[in-house]
Amino acid sequence: MSKFDNKVVVVTGGTSGIGLETAKAFAANGAAVYITGRRQETLDAALQKIGGNVTGVRGDMSNLADLDRLYDTVQQNHVQIDVLFVNAGGGEFAPLGAITEEHYQRTFDTNVKGVLFTVQKALPVLRDGASIILTSSTTGTAGTASFSVYSASKAAVRNFARSWILDLKDRNIRVNVISPGLTETAGLNHLFGGGEQAEGVKDHMIGAIPSGRIGLPEDVANAVLFLGSDQSSFVNGIELFVDGGMNQV
């Protein structure tokens, strides 16, 4: 049997990068997987890449009606969710002095409000003993120029886990945080300006990574599968850095 046979897994933000690779890994290990994405064309493309027992639900995870539709879809086919990977998020650079209300609202709606209500609305569907994994970032514990709003939103995600393990202890539901460092994704390349500019930024930053390379989505997916599995049954409330050591030195 595969590690996640007969398990139901929800991956928000599952159409690209870390979310897509993690959804592929769960499906390859036998899980029934549900992914979300905002655009139907990218959602359809992701479903083709993942294969296996996977269902796509289009929606914005900061929109409560879309969250209701996600969990309604799950309940049409399954009784409970075993693993919830709350991965949908995003950010952009804005230095202090140029931060707009729109920038703040967009970032916190996606990264904080979306995480909060993705978990809260899942509670009736989550199995007692389920595993919740939240995506934070190394920026949540390190200062980053022109990235303060995003960094603050990810610090909030980290504290959600600390508080929620107390709220959910009677149900034995674990909540852990995964904090990727620099990871080779389309989103990172876009953030760094794309093309040669992005490659130059990454080449420069590799020098600060003890492992000597940029992370891959597979690196993060492997860590998420561990946190979602019974092998981590006594792991609760942690922040697991997948950053090649960058934030540890």
C-alpha atoms as one frame of an Amber mdcrd trajectory, in Angstrom:
protein
   0.000   0.000   0.000   1.080   3.567  -0.641   1.527   5.933   2.290  -1.706
   7.842   1.673  -4.044   5.137   0.363  -7.641   5.879   1.416  -6.629   9.364
   2.577  -8.265  12.598   1.448  -5.937  15.561   0.940  -6.771  19.195   0.115
  -4.058  21.426  -1.361  -4.933  25.084  -1.824  -2.918  26.960  -4.409  -2.195
  23.671  -6.140  -1.797  24.769  -9.745   1.909  25.690  -9.804   5.182  25.568
  -7.934   5.199  24.034  -4.474   1.459  23.365  -4.403   1.477  21.540  -7.723
   4.483  19.406  -6.837   3.002  18.522  -3.452  -0.349  17.575  -4.974   1.490
  15.320  -7.442   3.358  13.644  -4.594   0.210  13.023  -2.548  -1.585  11.597
  -5.585   1.385   9.368  -6.443   1.222   8.024  -2.885  -2.407   6.980  -3.197
  -4.363   9.947  -1.857  -7.578  11.380  -3.230  -6.450  14.963  -3.825  -8.398
  18.201  -4.204  -6.588  21.275  -5.496  -7.657  24.873  -5.869  -6.649  27.661
  -8.216  -8.058  30.997  -9.305  -7.958  30.465 -13.076  -9.707  27.601 -14.830
  -7.086  27.208 -17.557  -4.219  26.777 -15.088  -6.384  24.496 -12.970  -7.110
  22.270 -15.981  -3.410  22.163 -16.889  -2.475  21.196 -13.335  -4.993  18.356
 -13.279  -3.358  16.912 -16.400   0.091  17.094 -14.772  -0.982  15.553 -11.487
  -2.977  12.583 -12.749  -4.382   9.966 -10.407  -7.406  10.640  -8.223  -7.447
  14.441  -8.322 -10.247  17.010  -8.443  -9.894  20.716  -9.186 -12.054  23.431
  -7.624 -11.699  26.947  -8.985 -11.749  29.642  -6.361 -10.088  32.446  -4.418
  -9.286  31.185  -0.927  -9.829  34.638   0.559 -13.439  34.444  -0.660 -15.602
  32.668   1.901 -18.199  31.570  -0.650 -15.456  29.901  -2.698 -14.268  28.093
   0.419 -17.789  26.831   1.064 -17.894  25.516  -2.484 -14.548  23.759  -2.016
 -15.692  21.855   1.060 -19.105  21.131  -0.445 -17.283  19.509  -3.364 -15.184
  17.387  -1.025 -18.253  16.258   0.914 -20.000  15.158  -2.252 -17.412  12.373
  -2.528 -15.831  11.885   0.904 -16.826  12.015   4.532 -13.682  13.599   5.970
 -10.390  15.295   5.142  -7.193  13.712   6.464  -4.617  16.313   5.384  -5.122
  20.013   4.680  -2.195  21.807   3.054  -2.973  25.535   3.217  -0.603  26.766
   0.565  -2.389  29.515  -1.401  -0.579  32.824  -0.996   1.459  35.477  -2.692
   3.264  38.770  -2.359   5.132  41.541  -4.082   7.815  44.065  -3.230   6.911
  47.471  -1.793   9.368  49.538   0.282   8.249  51.447   3.346   7.087  54.815
   2.087   5.501  53.312  -1.023   3.129  50.813   0.633  -0.455  51.408  -0.397
  -3.639  50.357   1.331  -4.408  48.171  -1.680  -1.044  46.394  -1.383  -1.569
  45.767   2.315  -5.159  44.589   1.888  -4.367  42.273  -1.021  -1.457  40.654
   0.807  -3.249  40.152   4.111  -6.476  38.986   2.464  -4.593  36.266   0.619
  -2.007  35.252   3.200  -3.808  35.784   6.506  -7.567  35.970   5.979  -7.392
  33.175   3.420  -5.404  30.904   5.733  -7.663  31.614   8.709 -10.925  30.822
   6.953  -9.521  27.937   4.920  -8.817  26.195   8.219 -11.871  27.363  10.127
 -14.312  26.327   7.429 -12.573  22.939   7.148 -13.134  22.080  10.817 -16.480
  20.260  10.368 -14.942  18.137   7.605 -11.558  17.418   9.187 -11.078  14.007
  10.726 -10.122  13.916  14.394  -6.377  13.319  14.277  -6.017  15.115  10.934
  -2.907  17.033   9.909  -2.943  20.699   8.888   0.148  22.174   7.232   0.395
  25.934   6.709   2.803  27.564   4.256   4.782  30.385   5.824   8.192  31.606
   4.637  11.701  32.230   5.838  10.823  35.926   5.510   8.550  35.528   8.536
  11.601  35.372  10.797  14.123  37.470   8.861  14.118  41.080   7.759  13.799
  41.586   4.008  14.037  44.985   2.339  10.882  46.127   0.520   9.054  42.966
   1.611   7.739  43.934   5.034   4.027  43.452   4.388   4.494  39.971   2.940
   6.925  39.084   5.738   4.485  40.257   8.415   1.698  38.203   6.866   3.851
  35.081   6.991   4.803  35.765  10.607   1.070  35.797  11.360   0.712  32.381
   9.737   3.469  31.033  11.958   1.630  32.197  15.080  -1.662  30.716  13.900
  -0.110  27.264  14.303   1.072  27.960  17.845  -2.403  29.058  18.893  -4.445
  26.551  16.932  -2.720  23.483  18.377  -4.256  24.579  21.689  -7.686  25.180
  20.176  -7.651  21.776  18.471  -5.920  19.626  21.068  -9.149  17.867  22.121
  -9.541  16.615  18.538  -5.881  15.581  18.234  -5.554  17.693  15.094  -1.955
  18.698  14.459  -1.001  22.054  12.937   2.500  22.546  11.583   4.185  25.172
   9.440   6.434  24.686   6.442   8.736  27.631   5.664  10.438  27.385   2.284
  13.449  29.477   1.437  14.405  30.411  -2.131  12.618  27.833  -4.270  12.799
  27.451  -8.052   9.274  28.400  -9.095   7.619  30.603 -11.696   6.424  32.827
  -8.861   9.969  33.442  -7.614  11.187  34.241 -11.112   8.338  36.716 -11.580
   9.071  38.344  -8.217  12.724  38.798  -9.220  11.848  40.408 -12.545  12.000
  37.380 -14.839  14.570  36.259 -17.391  18.208  37.166 -16.962  17.443  39.578
 -14.146  15.869  36.823 -12.049  18.744  34.447 -12.785  21.233  37.088 -11.710
  19.437  37.692  -8.411  19.285  33.972  -7.685  22.949  33.451  -8.565  23.867
  36.237  -6.177  21.765  34.807  -3.339  23.070  31.248  -3.656  26.193  32.403
  -1.849  24.110  32.836   1.331  22.722  29.277   1.212  24.931  26.729   3.010
  23.608  23.921   0.812  24.900  25.823  -2.213  21.764  25.757  -4.361  18.242
  27.055  -4.800  15.564  24.750  -3.445  13.259  22.737  -5.685   9.498  22.337
  -5.248  10.154  18.620  -4.678  12.264  19.482  -1.621   9.313  21.232  -0.024
   6.816  18.580  -1.145   8.832  15.862   0.595   8.717  17.821   3.853   4.970
  18.412   3.538   4.349  14.702   2.986   6.275  13.943   6.154   4.169  16.406
   8.159   1.003  14.973   6.661   1.915  11.375   7.405   1.598   9.191  10.495
   5.404   9.254  10.715   5.096  12.764  12.194   2.282  11.902  14.618   4.170
  13.464  17.566   5.211  16.572  15.640   2.905  19.475  16.443   3.208  23.248
  16.202   6.656  23.319  14.629   8.061  25.511  11.882  10.034  23.318   9.498
  12.474  25.355   7.423  13.219  24.010   3.949  15.826  26.569   3.008  19.184
  24.833   2.666  20.203  26.388   5.973  19.932  29.990   4.804  17.976  31.231
   7.826  19.958  29.195  10.311  23.292  31.005   9.946
